[in-house]
Amino acid sequence: MTERVLRFSQRGYYLSFLMAVVAVIAGYFAARFVHFDKSSESGIALQSLVFILLLSTLPGVLWWFHRLVERLKAKPDAEKERAYKQMIAIRLSVVDFNIVLNILLFFLFSDKSFFMCTAIAAIILLFCRPNQRNIESDLGLGVVNEEVEEDETNDQ
């Protein structure tokens, strides 16, 4: 089960980077045809909206994921895998949305603040990097092994 979840989350994780590269290419070519004024009233409003969106969704989705993972440990294994995969997909989708949106707006507005927002979202994406140890602890599968290891180290 852990291997299937790991493969699923790795595919989604690396797909996120591919989406960012596609957004950079699309933003580069879109900036040749369309350019928005960052000092206009609508430009300032859009910039403020994107900042609020970024600062609310990214910590919110990490908190939501952590909270649901704690509840997930009590469920049966078959349900754990399905629910955990859905949670991973939602978490990555929110982070990807913020990355792609800020990359496109960076090119369309030529404003460095959108680049900084993209960097913040990319750092959050690094926190979403899947590995087997995190998946086992999230699903409550590695708890028995950790207790045994702690007992062995206390004896020394």
Order of alpha helices (4+ residues) and beta strands (2+ residues): alpha-alpha-alpha-alpha-alpha-alpha
